[in-house]
Amino acid sequence: PGAATSSAVAALTQVPHLNADRIKEWRKGPRKSADLSQLVSMSAEDRKASFEAIGLDAQQVLDIDEFARVLPQMTITKAEVDVEGEDNICKDDIARVTVFLRRENVAEGEAAGSAHTPLFPSAAVAEAWWLSFALAGKIGRTRVIRVTNPAREFTVQIKFRVPS
């Protein structure tokens, strides 16, 4: 419980106007194990009531609502594995996994802006994701790729050798 709690608190410190004391106060009662994803999924009315109850003013609550609106919410809509130009996948082929991603918090025709990084010295930090792909078994190597595409919907490919 301690690691999960400290991890949830650390994530919540990214929220505007929240520090360890305010987070502790906010997480009392029905939100005692609340984390960042639960804060974002709350209705605006519930969020407003919960933060006003710990003394945040109207502008601070609006700042938190804006944060909740732009916080990245990524969904994998589809994933495919294939070998280019072939119908079958055989051992030792160079295959690729294609992952289709969608930002749920970005409207159609829009793109993501800079990441919300209040603890960084610069406001212009590009949003980045790391896609990790691991083959099962002892000989499977993990592949990781950094993704900085700001589009609402995009694909990422990782190539790998099919194990025997």
Phi, psi and chi 1 to 4 in degrees:
 res  aa     phi    psi   chi1   chi2   chi3   chi4
   1 PRO       -  -36.1   -3.4    4.6      -      -
   2 GLY   -62.7  -45.6      -      -      -      -
   3 ALA   -66.5  -42.5      -      -      -      -
   4 ALA   -64.3  -40.3      -      -      -      -
   5 THR   -66.5  -46.0  -59.5      -      -      -
   6 SER   -67.4  -32.7   66.7      -      -      -
   7 SER   -66.5  -42.9  172.2      -      -      -
   8 ALA   -64.4  -41.8      -      -      -      -
   9 VAL   -65.2  -43.1  169.4      -      -      -
  10 ALA   -60.0  -42.8      -      -      -      -
  11 ALA   -64.8  -39.4      -      -      -      -
  12 LEU   -68.2  -21.1  -73.2  166.4      -      -
  13 THR   -68.8  -13.3   61.8      -      -      -
  14 GLN   -75.8  -16.3  -66.6  -65.2  -54.4      -
  15 VAL   -75.0  133.3  178.1      -      -      -
  16 PRO   -54.9  139.3  -20.6   28.8      -      -
  17 HIS    72.6    5.2  -48.7  -65.2      -      -
  18 LEU  -105.2  131.8  -66.3 -171.5      -      -
  19 ASN  -126.3 -179.2   56.7   30.9      -      -
  20 ALA   -57.4  -41.2      -      -      -      -
  21 ASP   -67.0  -44.4  -68.2  -25.3      -      -
  22 ARG   -66.9  -37.3  -78.1 -176.3  168.1  162.1
  23 ILE   -64.0  -43.4  -67.9  166.7      -      -
  24 LYS   -59.8  -43.8 -175.7  177.1  177.1 -179.4
  25 GLU   -65.0  -44.6 -178.0   68.9   23.5      -
  26 TRP   -65.4  -32.4 -178.6   75.3      -      -
  27 ARG   -84.8   12.3  -68.2  178.7   84.3 -153.3
  28 LYS   -78.1  156.9  -72.5 -175.2  177.5  173.4
  29 GLY    68.7 -130.6      -      -      -      -
  30 PRO   -67.5  -13.8   23.5  -31.9      -      -
  31 ARG  -106.0   23.2  -69.0  178.8  -57.9  -82.8
  32 LYS   -62.0  -21.7   72.4  178.0 -179.5  179.0
  33 SER  -118.9   21.5   60.8      -      -      -
  34 ALA   -64.1  144.1      -      -      -      -
  35 ASP  -125.9 -173.9   60.4   15.3      -      -
  36 LEU   -61.4  -42.5 -170.4   57.3      -      -
  37 SER   -64.9  -34.4   65.5      -      -      -
  38 GLN   -70.0  -38.6  -70.2  164.5  -43.0      -
  39 LEU   -60.2  -45.4 -179.5  145.9      -      -
  40 VAL   -66.4  -35.6  170.4      -      -      -
  41 SER   -80.7   -9.1   66.5      -      -      -
  42 MET   -65.8  149.6  -67.2  172.6   77.4      -
  43 SER   -68.2  157.4   70.5      -      -      -
  44 ALA   -59.7  -36.9      -      -      -      -
  45 GLU   -65.9  -44.7  -64.1   80.5   28.5      -
  46 ASP   -65.0  -41.4  -71.0  -14.8      -      -
  47 ARG   -61.5  -45.8 -138.1  177.8    2.0 -106.3
  48 LYS   -59.0  -49.7  178.5 -179.5  178.4 -173.6
  49 ALA   -61.9  -41.9      -      -      -      -
  50 SER   -68.1  -36.0   72.4      -      -      -
  51 PHE   -83.0  -31.8  -72.6  116.2      -      -
  52 GLU   -65.3  -32.7  -75.9  178.5  -15.5      -
  53 ALA   -65.0  -22.2      -      -      -      -
  54 ILE  -104.2   12.8   63.7  166.0      -      -
  55 GLY    97.2    8.7      -      -      -      -
  56 LEU   -77.4  144.1  -88.7   63.8      -      -
  57 ASP   -86.6  175.9   64.3   35.2      -      -
  58 ALA   -59.0  -42.0      -      -      -      -
  59 GLN   -66.3  -40.6 -176.7   58.0   54.1      -
  60 GLN   -62.9  -40.0  -69.3  171.1  -39.2      -
  61 VAL   -65.0  -40.2  171.8      -      -      -
  62 LEU   -62.7  -39.2  -73.4  173.4      -      -
  63 ASP   -60.9  -41.5  -69.1  -14.8      -      -
  64 ILE   -67.6  -40.2  -67.9  172.1      -      -
  65 ASP   -60.7  -42.3  -78.3  -16.1      -      -
  66 GLU   -63.9  -41.8  177.0   64.8   11.4      -
  67 PHE   -58.1  -46.6  169.9   84.6      -      -
  68 ALA   -62.5  -34.0      -      -      -      -
  69 ARG   -69.9  -37.3 -170.8 -175.1   70.5   73.0
  70 VAL   -97.5   -7.6  -59.5      -      -      -
  71 LEU   -59.2  128.5 -174.6   73.3      -      -
  72 PRO   -57.4  133.4  -24.2   34.1      -      -
  73 GLN  -132.3   93.7  -62.6  172.8   40.0      -
  74 MET   -95.7  138.8 -166.1   70.2   77.9      -
  75 THR  -126.5  135.4  -61.2      -      -      -
  76 ILE   -85.0  114.1  -64.1  174.0      -      -
  77 THR   -89.1  -24.8   58.4      -      -      -
  78 LYS  -166.4  153.2 -177.9  168.3   67.2  166.7
  79 ALA  -140.6  138.4      -      -      -      -
  80 GLU  -134.6  148.0  -60.5  173.0  -18.5      -
  81 VAL  -122.5  131.3  177.5      -      -      -
  82 ASP  -153.6  171.2   70.7  -27.5      -      -
  83 VAL  -117.9  123.4  173.9      -      -      -
  84 GLU   -56.7  126.2 -169.7  171.9   -5.8      -
  85 GLY    79.8    5.6      -      -      -      -
  86 GLU  -128.8  150.9  -64.1 -175.4   24.9      -
  87 ASP   -87.4  -25.3  -66.7  -28.1      -      -
  88 ASN  -117.9  158.5  -62.3  -48.1      -      -
  89 ILE  -112.0  123.6  -61.0  174.1      -      -
  90 CYS  -122.0  161.2  -58.0      -      -      -
  91 LYS   -58.2  145.6   79.4  173.2 -168.0  161.0
  92 ASP    71.0    1.4  -66.3  -33.3      -      -
  93 ASP   -66.7  154.8  -82.4  -11.8      -      -
  94 ILE   -93.2  106.2  -58.8  -61.6      -      -
  95 ALA  -102.8  170.4      -      -      -      -
  96 ARG  -138.2  142.7   63.5 -176.2  173.0 -164.4
  97 VAL  -105.2  128.8   59.1      -      -      -
  98 THR  -111.8  123.0  -56.1      -      -      -
  99 VAL  -111.8  128.4  179.9      -      -      -
 100 PHE   -99.7  122.2  -62.5   77.0      -      -
 101 LEU  -119.2  149.5  -62.3  152.3      -      -
 102 ARG  -139.8  132.8  179.7  175.9   54.3 -125.6
 103 ARG   -84.3  112.6  -74.8 -176.0  172.2   82.8
 104 GLU   -72.3  -21.6  -59.7  -64.4  -14.2      -
 105 ASN   -90.6    1.4   63.4  -55.2      -      -
 106 VAL  -113.0  129.1  173.8      -      -      -
 107 ALA   -72.9  157.4      -      -      -      -
 108 GLU   -52.8  132.9 -168.7   87.8   25.8      -
 109 GLY    83.2   -3.5      -      -      -      -
 110 GLU  -106.6  172.8  -67.5 -175.8    1.6      -
 111 ALA  -135.0  159.9      -      -      -      -
 112 ALA   -73.1  145.7      -      -      -      -
 113 GLY   -95.9 -154.7      -      -      -      -
 114 SER   -65.6  154.6  -64.3      -      -      -
 115 ALA   -72.0  150.7      -      -      -      -
 116 HIS   -79.6  110.1  173.2   75.8      -      -
 117 THR  -134.9   72.3   55.7      -      -      -
 118 PRO   -66.8  -18.8   26.4  -35.2      -      -
 119 LEU   -96.0    2.9  -57.2  178.8      -      -
 120 PHE   -98.5  151.6  -83.7   63.2      -      -
 121 PRO   -73.2  -16.9   22.5  -30.2      -      -
 122 SER  -116.9  142.3  169.8      -      -      -
 123 ALA   -82.8  -14.6      -      -      -      -
 124 ALA   -99.3   70.1      -      -      -      -
 125 VAL  -107.6  116.9  176.1      -      -      -
 126 ALA   -65.6  138.9      -      -      -      -
 127 GLU   -66.5  136.2 -179.2 -178.1  -68.6      -
 128 ALA  -139.2  147.2      -      -      -      -
 129 TRP  -126.4  153.9  -68.6   85.1      -      -
 130 TRP  -119.5  119.5  -74.7  -99.4      -      -
 131 LEU   -97.4  125.1 -177.2   64.2      -      -
 132 SER  -114.9  133.2  174.7      -      -      -
 133 PHE  -132.3  124.5  172.5   73.9      -      -
 134 ALA  -127.7  133.2      -      -      -      -
 135 LEU   -81.8  145.6  -65.5  169.8      -      -
 136 ALA   -70.2  156.5      -      -      -      -
 137 GLY    97.0  172.7      -      -      -      -
 138 LYS   -71.8  -29.0  -67.9 -178.0 -179.9 -179.8
 139 ILE   -92.2   -4.0   61.6  166.4      -      -
 140 GLY   -68.6  128.0      -      -      -      -
 141 ARG   -98.6  145.7  -70.4 -177.6   38.0 -156.8
 142 THR   -86.7  133.5  -60.0      -      -      -
 143 ARG  -109.0  138.2  -56.5  -77.1 -167.7  -84.7
 144 VAL  -133.7  136.8  178.7      -      -      -
 145 ILE  -133.9  137.3 -173.6  167.6      -      -
 146 ARG   -88.6  130.7 -175.7  173.2 -173.3 -103.3
 147 VAL  -118.8  126.3 -178.4      -      -      -
 148 THR  -123.7   15.0   57.4      -      -      -
 149 ASN   -66.0  122.0 -172.7  -31.7      -      -
 150 PRO   -87.1   -0.5   32.2  -35.5      -      -
 151 ALA   -64.8  158.9      -      -      -      -
 152 ARG   -66.2  -46.0  178.8  176.9 -168.0 -100.2
 153 GLU  -124.5  135.8  -64.7 -176.3  -90.3      -
 154 PHE  -160.6  168.6   58.8   96.8      -      -
 155 THR  -120.6  154.4   60.1      -      -      -
 156 VAL  -132.8  138.2  177.7      -      -      -
 157 GLN  -119.9  141.9  -68.7 -175.2  -20.6      -
 158 ILE  -129.7  126.8  -62.1  178.1      -      -
 159 LYS   -93.5  150.1  -67.8 -175.6  177.5 -176.3
 160 PHE  -156.2  156.2   64.9   96.3      -      -
 161 ARG   -86.9  130.6 -178.1  174.4  -59.8  -79.7
 162 VAL   -70.8  123.1  176.5      -      -      -
 163 PRO   -71.7  160.4   22.7  -27.8      -      -
 164 SER   -86.0      -   45.8      -      -      -
